[in-house]
Structure formats: structure tokens, C-alpha cells
Amino acid sequence: MVRAGQSSEKAALIYQHSDDERQEEVAAELDATVRKAMAAAKGKERDQPSGTNLARGE
């Protein structure tokens, strides 16, 4: 399978038969979405700790 986590066997087959160009387009869009979200979150302080800081009690 090209990608994991499809909601159905039909969806998995669609991805499996897509071409490399389309896979590059999907990956580029995902990358752009993540980069945009990371840029928006950069510099923002959280009101409450999370992740490792929360586990450490910081």
C-alpha cells in the first residue's frame, strides 16, 4: 500500500493505483499544511505545560 490508514479497502486500492506524480502532489500539500501550522504556532507560549514538560511537572 502506498499510504497507511485508509478508511476502507476501496480507498487503499485507489491510493495503490495512483501515479508517482500524484503522490508527490499529495506529499507537497501535506508538507505545506504542516509548515503553515508550525509557523503559526511558533513563538506562541502555552498557558499550560504539555508533553514532556507536563510529565516532568514543569
mmCIF file as gemmi writes it, N, C-alpha and C atoms, coordinates in Angstrom:
data_model
loop_
_atom_site.group_PDB
_atom_site.id
_atom_site.type_symbol
_atom_site.label_atom_id
_atom_site.label_alt_id
_atom_site.label_comp_id
_atom_site.label_asym_id
_atom_site.label_entity_id
_atom_site.label_seq_id
_atom_site.pdbx_PDB_ins_code
_atom_site.Cartn_x
_atom_site.Cartn_y
_atom_site.Cartn_z
_atom_site.occupancy
_atom_site.B_iso_or_equiv
_atom_site.pdbx_formal_charge
_atom_site.auth_seq_id
_atom_site.auth_asym_id
_atom_site.pdbx_PDB_model_num
ATOM 1 N N . MET Axp A 1 ? 0.844 -1.185 0 1 0 ? 1 A 1
ATOM 2 C CA . MET Axp A 1 ? 0 0 0 1 0 ? 1 A 1
ATOM 3 C C . MET Axp A 1 ? 0.887 1.246 0 1 0 ? 1 A 1
ATOM 4 N N . VAL Axp A 2 ? 0.436 2.234 -0.719 1 0 ? 2 A 1
ATOM 5 C CA . VAL Axp A 2 ? 1.21 3.468 -0.822 1 0 ? 2 A 1
ATOM 6 C C . VAL Axp A 2 ? 1.139 4.251 0.48 1 0 ? 2 A 1
ATOM 7 N N . ARG Axp A 3 ? -0.05 4.39 1.034 1 0 ? 3 A 1
ATOM 8 C CA . ARG Axp A 3 ? -0.242 5.117 2.285 1 0 ? 3 A 1
ATOM 9 C C . ARG Axp A 3 ? -0.97 4.216 3.271 1 0 ? 3 A 1
ATOM 10 N N . ALA Axp A 4 ? -0.749 4.453 4.518 1 0 ? 4 A 1
ATOM 11 C CA . ALA Axp A 4 ? -1.414 3.651 5.545 1 0 ? 4 A 1
ATOM 12 C C . ALA Axp A 4 ? -2.572 4.437 6.144 1 0 ? 4 A 1
ATOM 13 N N . GLY Axp A 5 ? -3.51 3.73 6.717 1 0 ? 5 A 1
ATOM 14 C CA . GLY Axp A 5 ? -4.583 4.368 7.452 1 0 ? 5 A 1
ATOM 15 C C . GLY Axp A 5 ? -5.809 4.727 6.648 1 0 ? 5 A 1
ATOM 16 N N . GLN Axp A 6 ? -5.982 4.145 5.473 1 0 ? 6 A 1
ATOM 17 C CA . GLN Axp A 6 ? -7.191 4.429 4.703 1 0 ? 6 A 1
ATOM 18 C C . GLN Axp A 6 ? -8.401 3.889 5.452 1 0 ? 6 A 1
ATOM 19 N N . SER Axp A 7 ? -9.541 4.537 5.247 1 0 ? 7 A 1
ATOM 20 C CA . SER Axp A 7 ? -10.753 4.154 5.96 1 0 ? 7 A 1
ATOM 21 C C . SER Axp A 7 ? -11.434 2.939 5.361 1 0 ? 7 A 1
ATOM 22 N N . SER Axp A 8 ? -11.067 2.572 4.163 1 0 ? 8 A 1
ATOM 23 C CA . SER Axp A 8 ? -11.694 1.407 3.539 1 0 ? 8 A 1
ATOM 24 C C . SER Axp A 8 ? -10.716 0.738 2.574 1 0 ? 8 A 1
ATOM 25 N N . GLU Axp A 9 ? -11.049 -0.487 2.22 1 0 ? 9 A 1
ATOM 26 C CA . GLU Axp A 9 ? -10.228 -1.207 1.249 1 0 ? 9 A 1
ATOM 27 C C . GLU Axp A 9 ? -10.27 -0.504 -0.105 1 0 ? 9 A 1
ATOM 28 N N . LYS Axp A 10 ? -11.426 0.059 -0.447 1 0 ? 10 A 1
ATOM 29 C CA . LYS Axp A 10 ? -11.572 0.775 -1.718 1 0 ? 10 A 1
ATOM 30 C C . LYS Axp A 10 ? -10.618 1.979 -1.764 1 0 ? 10 A 1
ATOM 31 N N . ALA Axp A 11 ? -10.574 2.735 -0.676 1 0 ? 11 A 1
ATOM 32 C CA . ALA Axp A 11 ? -9.675 3.894 -0.619 1 0 ? 11 A 1
ATOM 33 C C . ALA Axp A 11 ? -8.219 3.459 -0.747 1 0 ? 11 A 1
ATOM 34 N N . ALA Axp A 12 ? -7.865 2.36 -0.112 1 0 ? 12 A 1
ATOM 35 C CA . ALA Axp A 12 ? -6.499 1.85 -0.204 1 0 ? 12 A 1
ATOM 36 C C . ALA Axp A 12 ? -6.153 1.48 -1.642 1 0 ? 12 A 1
ATOM 37 N N . LEU Axp A 13 ? -7.084 0.867 -2.346 1 0 ? 13 A 1
ATOM 38 C CA . LEU Axp A 13 ? -6.839 0.489 -3.738 1 0 ? 13 A 1
ATOM 39 C C . LEU Axp A 13 ? -6.681 1.71 -4.633 1 0 ? 13 A 1
ATOM 40 N N . ILE Axp A 14 ? -7.434 2.757 -4.357 1 0 ? 14 A 1
ATOM 41 C CA . ILE Axp A 14 ? -7.312 3.992 -5.139 1 0 ? 14 A 1
ATOM 42 C C . ILE Axp A 14 ? -5.905 4.562 -4.976 1 0 ? 14 A 1
ATOM 43 N N . TYR Axp A 15 ? -5.421 4.656 -3.732 1 0 ? 15 A 1
ATOM 44 C CA . TYR Axp A 15 ? -4.074 5.169 -3.496 1 0 ? 15 A 1
ATOM 45 C C . TYR Axp A 15 ? -3.025 4.257 -4.107 1 0 ? 15 A 1
ATOM 46 N N . GLN Axp A 16 ? -3.25 2.948 -4.026 1 0 ? 16 A 1
ATOM 47 C CA . GLN Axp A 16 ? -2.284 1.99 -4.54 1 0 ? 16 A 1
ATOM 48 C C . GLN Axp A 16 ? -2.086 2.149 -6.041 1 0 ? 16 A 1
ATOM 49 N N . HIS Axp A 17 ? -3.13 2.544 -6.744 1 0 ? 17 A 1
ATOM 50 C CA . HIS Axp A 17 ? -3.05 2.657 -8.196 1 0 ? 17 A 1
ATOM 51 C C . HIS Axp A 17 ? -2.785 4.08 -8.687 1 0 ? 17 A 1
ATOM 52 N N . SER Axp A 18 ? -2.578 5.011 -7.78 1 0 ? 18 A 1
ATOM 53 C CA . SER Axp A 18 ? -2.269 6.376 -8.201 1 0 ? 18 A 1
ATOM 54 C C . SER Axp A 18 ? -0.818 6.443 -8.678 1 0 ? 18 A 1
ATOM 55 N N . ASP Axp A 19 ? -0.552 7.412 -9.544 1 0 ? 19 A 1
ATOM 56 C CA . ASP Axp A 19 ? 0.8 7.514 -10.102 1 0 ? 19 A 1
ATOM 57 C C . ASP Axp A 19 ? 1.734 8.305 -9.182 1 0 ? 19 A 1
ATOM 58 N N . ASP Axp A 20 ? 3.017 8.226 -9.472 1 0 ? 20 A 1
ATOM 59 C CA . ASP Axp A 20 ? 4.025 8.889 -8.642 1 0 ? 20 A 1
ATOM 60 C C . ASP Axp A 20 ? 3.842 10.399 -8.614 1 0 ? 20 A 1
ATOM 61 N N . GLU Axp A 21 ? 3.428 10.977 -9.731 1 0 ? 21 A 1
ATOM 62 C CA . GLU Axp A 21 ? 3.226 12.428 -9.786 1 0 ? 21 A 1
ATOM 63 C C . GLU Axp A 21 ? 2.156 12.855 -8.787 1 0 ? 21 A 1
ATOM 64 N N . ARG Axp A 22 ? 1.083 12.107 -8.723 1 0 ? 22 A 1
ATOM 65 C CA . ARG Axp A 22 ? 0.003 12.436 -7.788 1 0 ? 22 A 1
ATOM 66 C C . ARG Axp A 22 ? 0.475 12.258 -6.347 1 0 ? 22 A 1
ATOM 67 N N . GLN Axp A 23 ? 1.275 11.243 -6.094 1 0 ? 23 A 1
ATOM 68 C CA . GLN Axp A 23 ? 1.804 11.032 -4.75 1 0 ? 23 A 1
ATOM 69 C C . GLN Axp A 23 ? 2.679 12.213 -4.328 1 0 ? 23 A 1
ATOM 70 N N . GLU Axp A 24 ? 3.445 12.752 -5.261 1 0 ? 24 A 1
ATOM 71 C CA . GLU Axp A 24 ? 4.274 13.923 -4.968 1 0 ? 24 A 1
ATOM 72 C C . GLU Axp A 24 ? 3.403 15.137 -4.665 1 0 ? 24 A 1
ATOM 73 N N . GLU Axp A 25 ? 2.298 15.294 -5.386 1 0 ? 25 A 1
ATOM 74 C CA . GLU Axp A 25 ? 1.374 16.399 -5.134 1 0 ? 25 A 1
ATOM 75 C C . GLU Axp A 25 ? 0.768 16.286 -3.737 1 0 ? 25 A 1
ATOM 76 N N . VAL Axp A 26 ? 0.337 15.095 -3.374 1 0 ? 26 A 1
ATOM 77 C CA . VAL Axp A 26 ? -0.255 14.877 -2.051 1 0 ? 26 A 1
ATOM 78 C C . VAL Axp A 26 ? 0.77 15.175 -0.961 1 0 ? 26 A 1
ATOM 79 N N . ALA Axp A 27 ? 1.987 14.673 -1.13 1 0 ? 27 A 1
ATOM 80 C CA . ALA Axp A 27 ? 3.04 14.905 -0.144 1 0 ? 27 A 1
ATOM 81 C C . ALA Axp A 27 ? 3.367 16.393 -0.022 1 0 ? 27 A 1
ATOM 82 N N . ALA Axp A 28 ? 3.397 17.103 -1.136 1 0 ? 28 A 1
ATOM 83 C CA . ALA Axp A 28 ? 3.7 18.538 -1.115 1 0 ? 28 A 1
ATOM 84 C C . ALA Axp A 28 ? 2.607 19.318 -0.381 1 0 ? 28 A 1
ATOM 85 N N . GLU Axp A 29 ? 1.363 18.948 -0.594 1 0 ? 29 A 1
ATOM 86 C CA . GLU Axp A 29 ? 0.258 19.626 0.095 1 0 ? 29 A 1
ATOM 87 C C . GLU Axp A 29 ? 0.3 19.353 1.593 1 0 ? 29 A 1
ATOM 88 N N . LEU Axp A 30 ? 0.587 18.113 1.973 1 0 ? 30 A 1
ATOM 89 C CA . LEU Axp A 30 ? 0.713 17.788 3.394 1 0 ? 30 A 1
ATOM 90 C C . LEU Axp A 30 ? 1.858 18.571 4.021 1 0 ? 30 A 1
ATOM 91 N N . ASP Axp A 31 ? 2.978 18.658 3.317 1 0 ? 31 A 1
ATOM 92 C CA . ASP Axp A 31 ? 4.128 19.404 3.808 1 0 ? 31 A 1
ATOM 93 C C . ASP Axp A 31 ? 3.776 20.874 4.003 1 0 ? 31 A 1
ATOM 94 N N . ALA Axp A 32 ? 3.092 21.457 3.029 1 0 ? 32 A 1
ATOM 95 C CA . ALA Axp A 32 ? 2.712 22.871 3.122 1 0 ? 32 A 1
ATOM 96 C C . ALA Axp A 32 ? 1.773 23.108 4.302 1 0 ? 32 A 1
ATOM 97 N N . THR Axp A 33 ? 0.846 22.193 4.512 1 0 ? 33 A 1
ATOM 98 C CA . THR Axp A 33 ? -0.099 22.319 5.62 1 0 ? 33 A 1
ATOM 99 C C . THR Axp A 33 ? 0.621 22.267 6.962 1 0 ? 33 A 1
ATOM 100 N N . VAL Axp A 34 ? 1.54 21.324 7.106 1 0 ? 34 A 1
ATOM 101 C CA . VAL Axp A 34 ? 2.287 21.187 8.358 1 0 ? 34 A 1
ATOM 102 C C . VAL Axp A 34 ? 3.177 22.398 8.584 1 0 ? 34 A 1
ATOM 103 N N . ARG Axp A 35 ? 3.865 22.852 7.544 1 0 ? 35 A 1
ATOM 104 C CA . ARG Axp A 35 ? 4.744 24.021 7.693 1 0 ? 35 A 1
ATOM 105 C C . ARG Axp A 35 ? 3.951 25.27 8.09 1 0 ? 35 A 1
ATOM 106 N N . LYS Axp A 36 ? 2.772 25.437 7.519 1 0 ? 36 A 1
ATOM 107 C CA . LYS Axp A 36 ? 1.928 26.583 7.853 1 0 ? 36 A 1
ATOM 108 C C . LYS Axp A 36 ? 1.491 26.519 9.315 1 0 ? 36 A 1
ATOM 109 N N . ALA Axp A 37 ? 1.09 25.339 9.768 1 0 ? 37 A 1
ATOM 110 C CA . ALA Axp A 37 ? 0.665 25.176 11.157 1 0 ? 37 A 1
ATOM 111 C C . ALA Axp A 37 ? 1.823 25.406 12.123 1 0 ? 37 A 1
ATOM 112 N N . MET Axp A 38 ? 3.004 24.92 11.76 1 0 ? 38 A 1
ATOM 113 C CA . MET Axp A 38 ? 4.175 25.114 12.621 1 0 ? 38 A 1
ATOM 114 C C . MET Axp A 38 ? 4.568 26.583 12.691 1 0 ? 38 A 1
ATOM 115 N N . ALA Axp A 39 ? 4.478 27.287 11.571 1 0 ? 39 A 1
ATOM 116 C CA . ALA Axp A 39 ? 4.812 28.712 11.555 1 0 ? 39 A 1
ATOM 117 C C . ALA Axp A 39 ? 3.824 29.503 12.403 1 0 ? 39 A 1
ATOM 118 N N . ALA Axp A 40 ? 2.551 29.125 12.339 1 0 ? 40 A 1
ATOM 119 C CA . ALA Axp A 40 ? 1.531 29.821 13.119 1 0 ? 40 A 1
ATOM 120 C C . ALA Axp A 40 ? 1.727 29.586 14.618 1 0 ? 40 A 1
ATOM 121 N N . ALA Axp A 41 ? 2.205 28.409 14.985 1 0 ? 41 A 1
ATOM 122 C CA . ALA Axp A 41 ? 2.391 28.068 16.392 1 0 ? 41 A 1
ATOM 123 C C . ALA Axp A 41 ? 3.711 28.586 16.952 1 0 ? 41 A 1
ATOM 124 N N . LYS Axp A 42 ? 4.653 28.896 16.076 1 0 ? 42 A 1
ATOM 125 C CA . LYS Axp A 42 ? 5.978 29.329 16.528 1 0 ? 42 A 1
ATOM 126 C C . LYS Axp A 42 ? 5.869 30.633 17.313 1 0 ? 42 A 1
ATOM 127 N N . GLY Axp A 43 ? 6.506 30.653 18.441 1 0 ? 43 A 1
ATOM 128 C CA . GLY Axp A 43 ? 6.531 31.86 19.25 1 0 ? 43 A 1
ATOM 129 C C . GLY Axp A 43 ? 5.351 32.004 20.192 1 0 ? 43 A 1
ATOM 130 N N . LYS Axp A 44 ? 4.355 31.159 20.046 1 0 ? 44 A 1
ATOM 131 C CA . LYS Axp A 44 ? 3.215 31.223 20.956 1 0 ? 44 A 1
ATOM 132 C C . LYS Axp A 44 ? 3.53 30.415 22.203 1 0 ? 44 A 1
ATOM 133 N N . GLU Axp A 45 ? 3.324 31.031 23.355 1 0 ? 45 A 1
ATOM 134 C CA . GLU Axp A 45 ? 3.542 30.309 24.599 1 0 ? 45 A 1
ATOM 135 C C . GLU Axp A 45 ? 2.243 29.649 25.02 1 0 ? 45 A 1
ATOM 136 N N . ARG Axp A 46 ? 2.396 28.477 25.583 1 0 ? 46 A 1
ATOM 137 C CA . ARG Axp A 46 ? 1.221 27.762 26.063 1 0 ? 46 A 1
ATOM 138 C C . ARG Axp A 46 ? 0.894 28.212 27.484 1 0 ? 46 A 1
ATOM 139 N N . ASP Axp A 47 ? -0.39 28.236 27.794 1 0 ? 47 A 1
ATOM 140 C CA . ASP Axp A 47 ? -0.815 28.572 29.146 1 0 ? 47 A 1
ATOM 141 C C . ASP Axp A 47 ? -0.518 27.433 30.114 1 0 ? 47 A 1
ATOM 142 N N . GLN Axp A 48 ? -0.574 26.217 29.595 1 0 ? 48 A 1
ATOM 143 C CA . GLN Axp A 48 ? -0.353 25.044 30.431 1 0 ? 48 A 1
ATOM 144 C C . GLN Axp A 48 ? 0.711 24.167 29.786 1 0 ? 48 A 1
ATOM 145 N N . PRO Axp A 49 ? 1.502 23.486 30.611 1 0 ? 49 A 1
ATOM 146 C CA . PRO Axp A 49 ? 2.516 22.599 30.045 1 0 ? 49 A 1
ATOM 147 C C . PRO Axp A 49 ? 1.881 21.397 29.357 1 0 ? 49 A 1
ATOM 148 N N . SER Axp A 50 ? 2.631 20.811 28.451 1 0 ? 50 A 1
ATOM 149 C CA . SER Axp A 50 ? 2.158 19.602 27.785 1 0 ? 50 A 1
ATOM 150 C C . SER Axp A 50 ? 3.351 18.717 27.467 1 0 ? 50 A 1
ATOM 151 N N . GLY Axp A 51 ? 3.092 17.494 27.066 1 0 ? 51 A 1
ATOM 152 C CA . GLY Axp A 51 ? 4.16 16.585 26.658 1 0 ? 51 A 1
ATOM 153 C C . GLY Axp A 51 ? 5.15 16.317 27.765 1 0 ? 51 A 1
ATOM 154 N N . THR Axp A 52 ? 6.438 16.41 27.443 1 0 ? 52 A 1
ATOM 155 C CA . THR Axp A 52 ? 7.497 16.09 28.396 1 0 ? 52 A 1
ATOM 156 C C . THR Axp A 52 ? 7.465 17.029 29.591 1 0 ? 52 A 1
ATOM 157 N N . ASN Axp A 53 ? 7.211 18.306 29.358 1 0 ? 53 A 1
ATOM 158 C CA . ASN Axp A 53 ? 7.172 19.261 30.464 1 0 ? 53 A 1
ATOM 159 C C . ASN Axp A 53 ? 6.089 18.895 31.475 1 0 ? 53 A 1
ATOM 160 N N . LEU Axp A 54 ? 4.949 18.45 30.997 1 0 ? 54 A 1
ATOM 161 C CA . LEU Axp A 54 ? 3.862 18.048 31.882 1 0 ? 54 A 1
ATOM 162 C C . LEU Axp A 54 ? 4.27 16.812 32.675 1 0 ? 54 A 1
ATOM 163 N N . ALA Axp A 55 ? 4.893 15.849 32.008 1 0 ? 55 A 1
ATOM 164 C CA . ALA Axp A 55 ? 5.322 14.62 32.683 1 0 ? 55 A 1
ATOM 165 C C . ALA Axp A 55 ? 6.376 14.905 33.747 1 0 ? 55 A 1
ATOM 166 N N . ARG Axp A 56 ? 7.216 15.882 33.498 1 0 ? 56 A 1
ATOM 167 C CA . ARG Axp A 56 ? 8.263 16.246 34.457 1 0 ? 56 A 1
ATOM 168 C C . ARG Axp A 56 ? 7.736 17.147 35.569 1 0 ? 56 A 1
ATOM 169 N N . GLY Axp A 57 ? 6.529 17.638 35.43 1 0 ? 57 A 1
ATOM 170 C CA . GLY Axp A 57 ? 5.96 18.522 36.433 1 0 ? 57 A 1
ATOM 171 C C . GLY Axp A 57 ? 6.463 19.94 36.333 1 0 ? 57 A 1
ATOM 172 N N . GLU Axp A 58 ? 6.944 20.322 35.158 1 0 ? 58 A 1
ATOM 173 C CA . GLU Axp A 58 ? 7.486 21.679 34.956 1 0 ? 58 A 1
ATOM 174 C C . GLU Axp A 58 ? 6.38 22.658 34.659 1 0 ? 58 A 1
